[in-house]
Amino acid sequence: MDTDLQQALDTLTRDDVVKLTRDVIDIPSPMGGEGELAEYLAGRIRKLGLEVTMQEVEPGRPNVIATLKGTGGGSSLMLFGHMDTTWGGDEEGVKELGPGYQPASYMEDDWIYGAGAYNMKSGLTSAVAAFEAIVRSGVRPAGDLIMACVVGETCHTQVGRYQGARYRGCGVGANFMVGNGVSADMAVCPEPTSGRVSIASGGYVYFEIRISGNPGATYARGGEEIAVKPAVDAIEKSQDVMAAIRDWAPGYKAAHTYRGQEATNVAIVAMEAGHPWRPTKLAPFSRVYLEVDTVPGQRVIDVVREVEALMEDCRSRDPELDLTMSVIQTPDGAEVSEDEYVVGAMSRAHAAVHGVAPEITFDSWVADTATMIRAGVPAICYGPAGRSAYGGSGYYPIEGEHANADDLYKGSQVYIHLALEACNASR
């Protein structure tokens, strides 16, 4: 084994990775509240003797960027991940799920639990631990190694009464980073891919469908009939619209595959209707929130036109239906070729640690890699988390977010292998 590589690997310990992961989980960083974690990570890197750039995306929300300068002539690699968590743990319906959704780590056997353990503090800490080990080892590759911790990746959006930094996400940190001069020859984002190399991320078009009603009374009255406009129940009307969406969805998904597989989804993710404080009156409005996923290469306008046609069909079948539709958010997907150098280098690094080549795959989630790719930086997702303690891999189950400590340690080793190959490769 190369002497520099062995030196960097020898500097890393499993305890380093576990402690860092638990420390980071123990610092709450919900969307809009990433500041304390950013300061913690910046402080760790400064203690290594490196300068840290704090990009203020908005007050209290800085990106953290540090560079280990190369000796010259090599390619630059960026390891980058987000500090925000999917949930803050205080949301209705989430806070009741138990400690695995709270920003307080605990361990059961070799599994680390807590908010962000899956998405994606464990991946981020695996990358940070690898970066720190290389710096502490004294090894200096030819090219620059960049560590970037960004805010606001998770798919949050401001809508209705949900306004402010808590709802400003969907890549705001990565977009700010690349828009303000931070770039690299290639990049890897440690999202929880279960050790697979993901060359594509998806997108979506997010709609608000508003249905208006007429708030008639729910009660009966005796005596003389009063001539009034008939009541229109917005909840009942919205049920018809949602049924039409469900009927339309299979055809949409079948028409938009990727790499020969079904890769999109159509989901009604939320609904608001009526006034819960007003008994005896039917709902005068309802709002249905519709997500229509996209694959790389799809155009937003085409999806909008499809949904507009669906809504017009709903109106034609019910002249009483008062419906308006608006587009709220439209992150695009992106992809890189399997022939990109970073894909091969990542595969070789994984094989060096695990003894087998990784699967090359795609994920339909929205990831910051799409921002990097659109900025001209070949970027992939590869993360050591994603395996479930309860079988299989993928989105964390009801038991709470968790990641395996051995997986994370091996993930850090993979990133060291990657960095010392990629950064020593000629540009």
C-alpha positions as CSV (number, residue, x, y, z in Angstrom):
1,M,0.0,0.0,0.0
2,D,1.1,3.6,-0.7
3,T,2.9,5.1,2.3
4,D,0.9,8.3,2.3
5,L,-2.4,6.3,2.1
6,Q,-1.3,4.0,5.0
7,Q,-0.3,7.0,7.0
8,A,-3.7,8.7,6.6
9,L,-5.6,5.5,7.3
10,D,-3.5,4.9,10.4
11,T,-4.5,8.3,11.7
12,L,-8.2,7.4,11.6
13,T,-9.9,5.4,14.3
14,R,-13.4,4.0,14.6
15,D,-13.9,5.9,17.9
16,D,-13.1,9.1,16.1
17,V,-15.9,8.5,13.7
18,V,-18.4,7.4,16.3
19,K,-17.7,10.3,18.7
20,L,-17.8,12.9,15.9
21,T,-21.1,11.5,14.7
22,R,-22.7,11.5,18.1
23,D,-21.4,15.0,18.9
24,V,-22.9,16.3,15.6
25,I,-26.3,14.6,16.3
26,D,-26.4,16.1,19.7
27,I,-26.3,19.6,18.2
28,P,-29.8,20.4,16.9
29,S,-29.7,21.7,13.3
30,P,-33.2,21.9,11.9
31,M,-33.8,23.8,8.7
32,G,-33.0,27.4,9.5
33,G,-31.1,26.5,12.7
34,E,-27.8,25.2,11.4
35,G,-25.7,28.0,13.0
36,E,-24.5,26.2,16.2
37,L,-23.5,23.1,14.3
38,A,-21.7,25.2,11.7
39,E,-19.7,26.9,14.4
40,Y,-18.8,23.6,16.0
41,L,-17.5,22.1,12.7
42,A,-15.6,25.3,11.9
43,G,-14.0,25.2,15.3
44,R,-12.8,21.7,14.8
45,I,-11.2,22.5,11.4
46,R,-9.5,25.6,12.7
47,K,-7.9,23.6,15.4
48,L,-6.2,21.6,12.6
49,G,-4.5,24.8,11.5
50,L,-6.6,25.5,8.4
51,E,-8.5,28.6,7.5
52,V,-12.3,28.3,7.4
53,T,-14.6,30.3,5.2
54,M,-18.0,31.0,6.7
55,Q,-20.4,31.9,3.9
56,E,-23.4,33.6,5.4
57,V,-26.4,32.4,3.4
58,E,-28.6,34.4,5.7
59,P,-28.2,35.5,9.3
60,G,-27.4,32.5,11.5
61,R,-27.0,30.1,8.6
62,P,-23.4,29.9,7.4
63,N,-21.9,27.4,5.0
64,V,-18.6,26.1,6.3
65,I,-15.8,25.6,3.8
66,A,-12.2,24.6,4.3
67,T,-9.4,23.7,1.9
68,L,-6.4,21.5,2.4
69,K,-4.1,23.1,-0.3
70,G,-2.3,20.7,-2.6
71,T,1.3,20.8,-3.5
72,G,0.4,21.6,-7.1
73,G,-0.7,20.0,-10.3
74,G,-3.3,17.7,-9.1
75,S,-7.1,17.7,-9.4
76,S,-9.3,19.2,-6.8
77,L,-12.0,17.1,-4.9
78,M,-14.8,18.5,-2.8
79,L,-16.5,16.4,-0.2
80,F,-19.7,18.2,0.7
81,G,-22.8,17.5,2.7
82,H,-25.7,19.3,4.4
83,M,-26.0,20.1,8.1
84,D,-29.8,20.5,8.2
85,T,-31.9,17.6,9.3
86,T,-35.1,16.3,7.8
87,W,-37.0,16.9,11.0
88,G,-36.5,19.2,13.9
89,G,-38.2,16.6,16.2
90,D,-40.7,19.2,17.4
91,E,-43.2,18.8,14.5
92,E,-46.7,17.4,15.2
93,G,-46.7,13.7,14.2
94,V,-42.9,13.5,14.5
95,K,-42.3,14.4,18.1
96,E,-44.5,11.5,19.1
97,L,-42.4,8.9,17.2
98,G,-39.8,8.6,19.9
99,P,-36.1,9.3,20.6
100,G,-34.8,8.2,17.2
101,Y,-36.2,11.4,15.8
102,Q,-34.7,13.7,18.4
103,P,-31.4,15.6,18.4
104,A,-29.9,13.5,21.1
105,S,-27.8,10.5,20.1
106,Y,-27.8,7.1,21.7
107,M,-26.4,3.7,20.7
108,E,-27.8,0.2,20.7
109,D,-25.1,-2.3,19.9
110,D,-23.2,-0.9,16.9
111,W,-26.1,1.4,15.8
112,I,-26.1,5.2,16.3
113,Y,-29.6,6.7,16.7
114,G,-30.9,10.3,16.6
115,A,-32.1,13.0,14.3
116,G,-29.9,13.2,11.3
117,A,-28.3,9.8,11.8
118,Y,-29.7,8.7,8.5
119,N,-30.1,12.0,6.6
120,M,-27.3,12.9,6.6
121,K,-25.2,13.7,9.6
122,S,-23.5,10.3,9.6
123,G,-22.4,10.7,6.0
124,L,-21.2,14.2,6.7
125,T,-19.2,13.1,9.7
126,S,-17.7,10.2,7.8
127,A,-16.4,12.7,5.3
128,V,-15.3,15.2,7.9
129,A,-13.4,12.4,9.8
130,A,-11.6,11.4,6.6
131,F,-10.7,15.0,5.9
132,E,-9.4,15.5,9.5
133,A,-7.4,12.3,9.3
134,I,-5.6,13.4,6.1
135,V,-4.8,16.8,7.6
136,R,-3.6,15.3,10.9
137,S,-1.4,12.7,9.1
138,G,0.6,15.4,7.4
139,V,0.0,13.9,4.0
140,R,-0.4,16.5,1.2
141,P,-1.8,15.4,-2.1
142,A,-1.0,17.3,-5.3
143,G,-4.5,18.8,-5.7
144,D,-6.7,20.6,-3.3
145,L,-9.1,18.7,-1.0
146,I,-12.1,20.8,0.0
147,M,-14.6,20.0,2.8
148,A,-17.9,21.9,2.5
149,C,-20.7,21.7,5.1
150,V,-23.8,23.5,3.7
151,V,-27.1,24.7,5.0
152,G,-30.6,24.2,3.7
153,E,-30.5,21.1,1.5
154,T,-33.6,19.3,2.7
155,C,-36.8,19.8,0.7
156,H,-38.6,22.5,2.6
157,T,-40.6,25.3,1.0
158,Q,-42.3,28.4,2.2
159,V,-46.0,28.2,1.6
160,G,-49.0,29.7,3.2
161,R,-48.5,30.5,6.9
162,Y,-45.2,28.6,6.9
163,Q,-42.7,31.4,6.3
164,G,-39.1,32.1,7.4
165,A,-35.8,30.4,7.6
166,R,-37.3,27.1,8.9
167,Y,-38.9,26.6,5.5
168,R,-36.2,27.9,3.2
169,G,-34.4,24.8,2.0
170,C,-34.2,22.7,-1.2
171,G,-30.5,23.5,-1.9
172,V,-30.2,27.1,-0.8
173,G,-26.8,26.5,0.8
174,A,-25.3,24.7,-2.2
175,N,-26.7,27.2,-4.6
176,F,-25.2,30.0,-2.6
177,M,-21.8,28.2,-2.4
178,V,-21.4,27.7,-6.1
179,G,-22.8,31.1,-6.9
180,N,-20.2,32.7,-4.8
181,G,-17.1,31.2,-6.3
182,V,-16.5,27.8,-4.6
183,S,-15.9,25.0,-7.1
184,A,-13.8,21.9,-7.7
185,D,-12.8,19.5,-10.5
186,M,-15.2,16.9,-9.0
187,A,-17.4,16.4,-6.0
188,V,-18.9,13.7,-3.8
189,C,-21.9,14.1,-1.5
190,P,-22.2,11.5,1.3
191,E,-25.9,11.0,1.1
192,P,-27.1,7.6,2.5
193,T,-26.7,5.4,-0.5
194,S,-25.7,2.3,1.4
195,G,-22.3,2.3,-0.2
196,R,-23.7,2.5,-3.8
197,V,-22.4,5.1,-6.3
198,S,-25.4,7.2,-7.4
199,I,-24.8,9.0,-10.7
200,A,-28.2,10.8,-10.9
201,S,-30.6,12.6,-8.7
202,G,-34.2,13.5,-9.4
203,G,-36.4,16.6,-9.2
204,Y,-40.0,17.4,-8.8
205,V,-42.6,20.0,-9.5
206,Y,-44.6,20.9,-6.4
207,F,-48.1,22.3,-6.8
208,E,-50.7,23.9,-4.6
209,I,-54.3,23.1,-5.8
210,R,-56.9,25.4,-4.2
211,I,-60.5,24.5,-4.2
212,S,-63.1,27.0,-3.1
213,G,-66.5,26.1,-1.6
214,N,-69.6,27.8,-0.1
215,P,-69.7,27.5,3.7
216,G,-73.3,26.2,4.1
217,A,-74.6,25.0,7.5
218,T,-74.2,21.5,8.6
219,Y,-77.4,21.4,10.6
220,A,-81.0,20.9,9.6
221,R,-83.8,23.4,10.2
222,G,-87.6,23.0,10.2
223,G,-90.3,25.2,8.8
224,E,-90.3,27.4,5.7
225,E,-87.6,26.7,3.1
226,I,-85.2,29.6,2.5
227,A,-84.0,30.1,-1.1
228,V,-80.2,30.2,-0.8
229,K,-77.3,29.2,-3.0
230,P,-76.6,25.5,-2.3
231,A,-73.7,24.8,0.0
232,V,-70.5,23.5,-1.7
233,D,-68.2,21.4,0.5
234,A,-64.6,22.1,-0.5
235,I,-63.5,18.9,1.3
236,E,-65.8,16.8,-0.8
237,K,-64.7,18.5,-4.0
238,S,-61.1,18.0,-3.1
239,Q,-61.7,14.3,-2.6
240,D,-62.8,14.1,-6.2
241,V,-59.7,15.9,-7.4
242,M,-57.4,13.7,-5.4
243,A,-59.2,10.6,-6.9
244,A,-58.5,12.0,-10.4
245,I,-54.8,12.5,-9.5
246,R,-54.5,8.9,-8.2
247,D,-56.1,7.6,-11.5
248,W,-53.6,9.7,-13.5
249,A,-50.5,8.8,-11.6
250,P,-49.7,5.3,-13.0
251,G,-49.7,6.5,-16.6
252,Y,-47.3,9.4,-15.7
253,K,-44.9,7.1,-13.9
254,A,-44.9,4.5,-16.7
255,A,-44.1,7.3,-19.2
256,H,-41.1,8.6,-17.3
257,T,-38.6,5.8,-16.6
258,Y,-34.9,6.1,-16.1
259,R,-32.2,3.5,-16.9
260,G,-35.1,1.1,-17.7
261,Q,-36.6,1.4,-14.2
262,E,-39.6,3.3,-12.8
263,A,-38.1,6.4,-11.3
264,T,-40.8,8.9,-10.6
265,N,-43.6,9.2,-8.2
266,V,-46.8,11.2,-7.8
267,A,-47.7,12.0,-4.2
268,I,-50.3,14.1,-2.4
269,V,-48.1,15.1,0.5
270,A,-50.4,17.5,2.5
271,M,-53.9,18.9,2.6
272,E,-55.5,21.8,4.5
273,A,-59.2,22.4,4.6
274,G,-61.8,24.4,6.4
275,H,-61.7,26.1,9.8
276,P,-61.2,23.6,12.7
277,W,-62.4,26.3,15.1
278,R,-65.8,26.6,13.4
279,P,-68.2,23.8,13.9
280,T,-71.6,23.8,12.1
281,K,-70.2,25.2,8.8
282,L,-68.8,23.2,5.8
283,A,-65.3,23.9,4.6
284,P,-65.2,27.0,2.4
285,F,-61.7,26.1,1.0
286,S,-59.3,23.2,0.7
287,R,-55.7,23.2,-0.4
288,V,-54.1,20.0,-1.8
289,Y,-50.3,19.8,-2.1
290,L,-49.1,17.7,-5.0
291,E,-45.6,16.5,-5.8
292,V,-44.8,15.2,-9.3
293,D,-41.3,13.8,-9.5
294,T,-39.1,14.2,-12.5
295,V,-36.0,12.4,-13.9
296,P,-33.0,14.1,-15.5
297,G,-33.9,15.6,-18.9
298,Q,-37.6,16.3,-18.1
299,R,-38.7,19.9,-18.5
300,V,-40.7,21.6,-15.8
301,I,-43.1,23.2,-18.3
302,D,-44.0,19.8,-19.7
303,V,-45.0,18.6,-16.3
304,V,-47.0,21.7,-15.6
305,R,-48.9,21.3,-18.8
306,E,-49.8,17.7,-18.0
307,V,-51.2,18.7,-14.6
308,E,-53.0,21.7,-16.0
309,A,-54.7,19.3,-18.5
310,L,-55.7,17.0,-15.6
311,M,-57.2,19.9,-13.7
312,E,-59.1,21.1,-16.7
313,D,-60.5,17.6,-17.1
314,C,-61.7,17.8,-13.5
315,R,-63.4,21.1,-14.2
316,S,-65.1,19.7,-17.3
317,R,-66.6,16.8,-15.3
318,D,-67.8,19.1,-12.5
319,P,-69.0,22.6,-13.6
320,E,-69.4,23.5,-9.9
321,L,-65.7,22.9,-9.2
322,D,-63.9,26.2,-8.4
323,L,-60.2,25.3,-8.7
324,T,-57.0,27.2,-9.1
325,M,-53.5,25.7,-9.4
326,S,-50.1,27.3,-8.7
327,V,-46.5,26.0,-8.9
328,I,-44.6,26.4,-5.7
329,Q,-41.2,24.8,-6.1
330,T,-39.3,23.2,-9.0
331,P,-35.8,21.6,-8.3
332,D,-34.4,19.9,-11.3
333,G,-32.6,16.6,-11.4
334,A,-29.2,16.0,-13.0
335,E,-26.9,13.2,-14.0
336,V,-23.3,12.4,-14.8
337,S,-22.0,9.7,-17.2
338,E,-20.7,6.4,-15.7
339,D,-17.5,7.3,-17.7
340,E,-16.7,10.3,-15.5
341,Y,-13.4,9.9,-13.7
342,V,-15.0,10.5,-10.2
343,V,-17.3,7.5,-10.8
344,G,-14.4,5.2,-11.5
345,A,-12.3,6.7,-8.6
346,M,-15.2,6.3,-6.2
347,S,-15.7,2.7,-7.3
348,R,-12.0,1.8,-6.9
349,A,-12.0,3.4,-3.4
350,H,-15.0,1.4,-2.3
351,A,-13.5,-1.8,-3.7
352,A,-10.2,-1.2,-1.9
353,V,-12.0,-1.2,1.5
354,H,-14.9,-3.6,0.9
355,G,-13.2,-6.1,-1.5
356,V,-16.0,-5.8,-4.1
357,A,-17.1,-3.2,-6.6
358,P,-20.0,-1.0,-5.7
359,E,-23.3,-0.9,-7.5
360,I,-23.7,2.0,-9.9
361,T,-27.2,3.3,-9.5
362,F,-29.4,6.4,-9.3
363,D,-31.6,8.0,-6.7
364,S,-34.8,9.9,-7.4
365,W,-34.3,12.1,-4.4
366,V,-33.4,15.8,-4.7
367,A,-29.7,16.2,-3.8
368,D,-27.2,19.0,-3.9
369,T,-25.2,17.1,-6.5
370,A,-27.7,18.5,-9.1
371,T,-26.6,22.0,-8.1
372,M,-22.9,21.1,-8.6
373,I,-23.6,19.3,-11.9
374,R,-25.4,22.4,-13.3
375,A,-22.4,24.5,-12.2
376,G,-20.1,22.2,-14.3
377,V,-18.7,20.1,-11.5
378,P,-19.1,16.3,-12.0
379,A,-20.8,15.2,-8.8
380,I,-22.1,11.9,-7.4
381,C,-23.7,10.7,-4.2
382,Y,-21.9,8.0,-2.2
383,G,-22.6,7.5,1.5
384,P,-21.9,4.8,4.1
385,A,-25.3,5.2,5.8
386,G,-28.6,3.8,4.5
387,R,-28.5,0.2,5.8
388,S,-31.3,-0.5,8.3
389,A,-30.9,-2.3,11.5
390,Y,-34.3,-3.9,10.7
391,G,-33.4,-5.3,7.3
392,G,-32.8,-3.8,3.8
393,S,-31.8,-0.3,3.2
394,G,-33.5,3.0,2.3
395,Y,-35.6,5.5,4.2
396,Y,-35.4,5.0,7.9
397,P,-38.2,3.1,9.5
398,I,-40.5,4.2,12.4
399,E,-37.8,3.1,14.9
400,G,-36.0,6.3,14.1
401,E,-33.0,7.5,12.1
402,H,-30.0,5.3,12.6
403,A,-26.6,4.3,11.1
404,N,-24.1,1.6,11.7
405,A,-20.8,2.6,13.3
406,D,-18.8,0.1,11.3
407,D,-20.3,1.2,8.1
408,L,-19.4,4.8,9.0
409,Y,-15.8,3.9,9.8
410,K,-15.4,2.0,6.6
411,G,-17.0,5.0,4.8
412,S,-14.3,7.3,6.2
413,Q,-11.6,4.9,4.9
414,V,-13.2,4.9,1.5
415,Y,-13.1,8.7,1.4
416,I,-9.4,8.6,2.3
417,H,-8.7,6.2,-0.5
418,L,-10.7,8.4,-2.9
419,A,-9.1,11.7,-1.9
420,L,-5.5,10.4,-2.2
421,E,-6.2,9.0,-5.7
422,A,-8.3,11.8,-7.0
423,C,-6.3,14.7,-5.7
424,N,-3.1,13.1,-7.0
425,A,-4.6,12.7,-10.5
426,S,-3.4,15.1,-13.1
427,R,-5.9,17.8,-14.2
